[in-house]
């Protein structure tokens, strides 16, 4: 049972640590301190009210004592010593009450001063705690943001971890599709698979098409060379004829060599 209780407390403490926000705890502590300060101020006000009530009672008793003293003087002036004695007796009783009230007044005044000093000290502590609270909250917020940014850059945060896994899955899927496409192309080229569109060719057909295309290019190149060579020979004969004179009608131009010798030979490479 002790072990189960300890395990339960450990689990509860860990859950509370995860759920606790230091900023909320600081705000709650500050609120409780404000409530305590309000109670102290209310106590100061109550003590001050009691002190003021005693002062009013003292004023009333002093007025009554003065009145009794005046009455005793008048009684003595009229020759009524008994009335003067009674007035002085009442005055003495009032004086005892005044003495007691003055003692209570001094006590309340001392309590009021203590509570006022305590309220001032508590106010200073509350102000200092508020400044410290705001500083800690700002530091905690900055540290939390910095930690999240660091986790995002390093990829160890939950959000970025999910993104990284998604990117990895996409890369794996792309590589798989590329490998499948390459395998299909190889099978079509080797003839292992039939192309229903008829666009695919086997190796032999592709090689024959390449050779045929190369032969056509060579033939076209030879034809262009022959045309260029023939045009150059005609221009040279025209120049030589102009230099030796104009041939008469019916006269054949001298031939230095056969026509077959004028045309250059091109051996097929």
Phi and psi in degrees as a GROMACS rama.xvg file:
@    title "Ramachandran Plot"
@    xaxis  label "Phi"
@    yaxis  label "Psi"
@TYPE xy
-63.2745  -41.3986  UNK-2
-64.7112  -41.9699  UNK-3
-63.8749  -40.4295  UNK-4
-64.3063  -41.7046  UNK-5
-65.062  -40.8272  UNK-6
-63.3297  -41.6366  UNK-7
-63.5909  -43.3191  UNK-8
-65.458  -37.9183  UNK-9
-64.918  -43.8213  UNK-10
-64.1799  -42.1607  UNK-11
-65.1054  -40.0525  UNK-12
-64.427  -40.4578  UNK-13
-66.0648  -40.3492  UNK-14
-65.1974  -38.8375  UNK-15
-66.855  -36.9124  UNK-16
-63.1621  -39.6111  UNK-17
-69.3139  -35.7798  UNK-18
-83.3063  -20.3597  UNK-19
-76.3323  135.023  UNK-20
-111.251  117.06  UNK-21
-55.9347  -32.829  UNK-22
-66.0194  -41.026  UNK-23
-66.9879  -37.472  UNK-24
-64.047  -41.8421  UNK-25
-64.7902  -41.4859  UNK-26
-63.7336  -38.7584  UNK-27
-66.6535  -42.0792  UNK-28
-63.0651  -40.2815  UNK-29
-65.2141  -38.066  UNK-30
-64.4365  -41.1638  UNK-31
-65.1584  -38.0293  UNK-32
-65.9048  -38.0786  UNK-33
-63.4168  -39.3711  UNK-34
-64.0287  -41.6835  UNK-35
-63.7722  -41.4994  UNK-36
-62.857  -38.4848  UNK-37
-64.2265  -39.0616  UNK-38
-64.7785  -41.0857  UNK-39
-63.8417  -42.3821  UNK-40
-64.8682  -37.8118  UNK-41
-65.0034  -38.3208  UNK-42
-63.6102  -41.1488  UNK-43
-61.3414  -42.1105  UNK-44
-64.9291  -39.0108  UNK-45
-65.4571  -42.9437  UNK-46
-64.7163  -41.2581  UNK-47
-64.0644  -36.0089  UNK-48
-65.9691  -43.1278  UNK-49
-63.4103  -41.8533  UNK-50
-61.8554  -40.785  UNK-51
-66.7873  -35.8487  UNK-52
-65.2817  -40.7758  UNK-53
-63.9934  -38.7212  UNK-54
-62.6192  -38.6521  UNK-55
-65.1341  -41.8336  UNK-56
-64.8123  -38.6528  UNK-57
-63.2365  -41.2397  UNK-58
-62.2393  -41.8155  UNK-59
-65.0091  -43.1913  UNK-60
-65.2066  -38.7389  UNK-61
-64.687  -38.214  UNK-62
-65.905  -42.4177  UNK-63
-64.332  -39.8584  UNK-64
-62.614  -40.9658  UNK-65
-64.6701  -37.5092  UNK-66
-66.3656  -43.3743  UNK-67
-63.48  -38.8084  UNK-68
-64.0434  -38.9136  UNK-69
-66.6465  -38.6581  UNK-70
-66.306  -38.4867  UNK-71
-65.0806  -35.6942  UNK-72
-65.193  -42.9793  UNK-73
-66.0074  -38.3046  UNK-74
-64.8485  -41.0471  UNK-75
-65.2623  -35.7835  UNK-76
-66.7338  -31.9549  UNK-77
-87.3954  -2.02203  UNK-78
84.9316  14.3291  UNK-79
-100.32  83.0315  UNK-80
-68.4854  -33.1547  UNK-81
-63.4501  -39.8059  UNK-82
-69.1301  -37.1344  UNK-83
-64.7438  -39.782  UNK-84
-64.2636  -40.6442  UNK-85
-64.533  -40.4024  UNK-86
-65.5234  -40.1287  UNK-87
-68.5131  -32.7012  UNK-88
-64.6374  -44.6452  UNK-89
-63.733  -37.7474  UNK-90
-63.866  -39.3022  UNK-91
-63.2489  -39.3191  UNK-92
-64.7973  -41.5567  UNK-93
-64.2418  -35.6808  UNK-94
-65.6177  -36.003  UNK-95
-64.8772  -39.67  UNK-96
-65.441  -38.1629  UNK-97
-62.879  -40.8122  UNK-98
-63.2856  -43.6415  UNK-99
-63.9734  -42.7031  UNK-100
-66.8979  -35.0104  UNK-101
-65.5214  -38.0635  UNK-102
-62.9311  -45.5089  UNK-103
-63.4538  -37.2249  UNK-104
-63.4442  -42.5444  UNK-105
-64.4257  -39.7644  UNK-106
-63.2512  -46.4503  UNK-107
-64.3569  -36.8242  UNK-108
-65.1028  -39.6618  UNK-109
-65.0693  -41.2025  UNK-110
-64.6002  -38.055  UNK-111
-63.895  -41.3096  UNK-112
-65.324  -40.8204  UNK-113
-63.5081  -45.3138  UNK-114
-66.751  -36.4952  UNK-115
-63.9722  -43.6188  UNK-116
-64.3463  -40.7254  UNK-117
-64.2598  -39.4965  UNK-118
-64.5919  -39.9582  UNK-119
-64.9012  -43.1873  UNK-120
-64.8903  -42.6982  UNK-121
-64.5453  -36.7494  UNK-122
-63.4826  -40.9649  UNK-123
-64.1679  -41.7107  UNK-124
-65.3533  -39.1734  UNK-125
-65.1617  -41.4754  UNK-126
-64.0798  -42.4619  UNK-127
-65.5246  -39.5304  UNK-128
-65.6775  -37.404  UNK-129
-63.4561  -43.5031  UNK-130
-61.8993  -45.9363  UNK-131
-64.5471  -37.7917  UNK-132
-61.8978  -46.6593  UNK-133
-65.1016  -37.1528  UNK-134
-64.9418  -44.5012  UNK-135
-64.5579  -41.3315  UNK-136
-62.4314  -43.7396  UNK-137
-64.0987  -42.3485  UNK-138
-64.3344  -41.745  UNK-139
-64.3055  -42.5541  UNK-140
-63.4692  -42.9521  UNK-141
-64.3422  -42.767  UNK-142
-64.678  -38.6589  UNK-143
-64.7948  -42.7926  UNK-144
-65.0727  -41.4523  UNK-145
-63.8293  -38.6131  UNK-146
-65.366  -42.9432  UNK-147
-63.904  -39.6409  UNK-148
-65.1795  -43.233  UNK-149
-62.6745  -41.5917  UNK-150
-65.1507  -36.9068  UNK-151
-65.8039  -42.7568  UNK-152
-67.4741  -38.4901  UNK-153
-81.242  -14.9788  UNK-154
81.0293  15.8322  UNK-155
-97.9507  -2.70575  UNK-156
-75.7515  160.724  UNK-157
-64.4118  -43.5795  UNK-158
-64.841  -49.0268  UNK-159
-69.8248  -28.7354  UNK-160
-63.0643  -42.153  UNK-161
-63.8478  -40.3794  UNK-162
-63.9433  -43.2984  UNK-163
-62.216  -39.6954  UNK-164
-65.4424  -38.5409  UNK-165
-64.3681  -42.3915  UNK-166
-63.7852  -41.4985  UNK-167
-63.008  -42.4785  UNK-168
-64.0386  -39.4279  UNK-169
-64.3755  -41.8149  UNK-170
-64.5168  -42.3245  UNK-171
-62.6193  -42.0892  UNK-172
-64.4609  -40.3429  UNK-173
-65.3024  -43.8203  UNK-174
-62.554  -38.5153  UNK-175
-64.5261  -42.6069  UNK-176
-66.6287  -39.7144  UNK-177
-63.3086  -42.6632  UNK-178
-63.6178  -39.2872  UNK-179
-66.0195  -41.3669  UNK-180
-64.2746  -41.6653  UNK-181
-63.5189  -39.8793  UNK-182
-64.5658  -40.0556  UNK-183
-64.6688  -40.9069  UNK-184
-62.6159  -41.5021  UNK-185
-64.8436  -40.4449  UNK-186
-67.1555  -38.8977  UNK-187
-66.1264  -40.0928  UNK-188
-67.3647  -35.0138  UNK-189
-81.5465  -9.52224  UNK-190
86.7751  4.98446  UNK-191
-68.5847  -28.2093  UNK-192
-117.739  143.255  UNK-193
-91.2347  136.053  UNK-194
-94.3572  112.623  UNK-195
-65.4936  -21.0141  UNK-196
-82.4217  -17.0723  UNK-197
79.7352  10.131  UNK-198
-87.6087  -21.4671  UNK-199
-80.9088  147.844  UNK-200
-130.113  150.536  UNK-201
-81.8996  -177.746  UNK-202
-66.2386  -41.0831  UNK-203
-64.4522  -45.9583  UNK-204
-63.5864  -40.2323  UNK-205
-64.9813  -39.2854  UNK-206
-67.5224  -40.4144  UNK-207
-64.8777  -41.0021  UNK-208
-62.5219  -38.7369  UNK-209
-65.9707  -42.8679  UNK-210
-64.8081  -42.4939  UNK-211
-63.08  -42.1075  UNK-212
-63.6528  -37.1091  UNK-213
-67.9417  -37.7415  UNK-214
-64.9465  -42.8631  UNK-215
-60.7338  -38.4239  UNK-216
-66.3241  -41.8135  UNK-217
-64.7415  -42.634  UNK-218
-62.6181  -41.6133  UNK-219
-64.5481  -37.6459  UNK-220
-66.8253  -41.0016  UNK-221
-63.4819  -39.8991  UNK-222
-64.093  -41.1953  UNK-223
-66.4886  -37.8932  UNK-224
-65.1789  -39.7112  UNK-225
-64.5283  -40.7392  UNK-226
-63.5888  -42.2469  UNK-227
-65.9919  -40.4268  UNK-228
-67.4781  -40.6374  UNK-229
-63.8751  -41.4287  UNK-230
-64.8442  -35.887  UNK-231
-69.9097  -37.7748  UNK-232
-68.9655  -39.7123  UNK-233
-63.5632  -38.3181  UNK-234
-66.222  -38.6383  UNK-235
-65.7573  -40.7739  UNK-236
-65.3286  -37.3856  UNK-237
-64.6418  -36.2183  UNK-238
-68.8883  -44.0053  UNK-239
-63.8192  -39.1604  UNK-240
-64.4471  -38.1216  UNK-241
-67.7879  -30.931  UNK-242
-75.4601  -34.5898  UNK-243
-88.7954  -7.68515  UNK-244
114.971  165.715  UNK-245
-83.042  132.109  UNK-246
-73.5926  139.917  UNK-247
-72.9991  158.298  UNK-248
-64.3774  137.468  UNK-249
83.7575  -10.4778  UNK-250
-89.221  134.008  UNK-251
-87.6717  144.588  UNK-252
-74.8553  141.457  UNK-253
-62.746  141.952  UNK-254
-114.717  119.755  UNK-255
-82.422  -28.2003  UNK-256
-154.018  165.219  UNK-257
-67.3141  157.073  UNK-258
-61.7224  -33.0132  UNK-259
-66.9874  -24.5871  UNK-260
-82.6196  -24.1597  UNK-261
-68.8006  -34.8589  UNK-262
-75.8985  127.334  UNK-263
-68.7129  149.097  UNK-264
-93.6803  141.93  UNK-265
-125.533  112.955  UNK-266
-83.5784  137.201  UNK-267
-71.3542  120.608  UNK-268
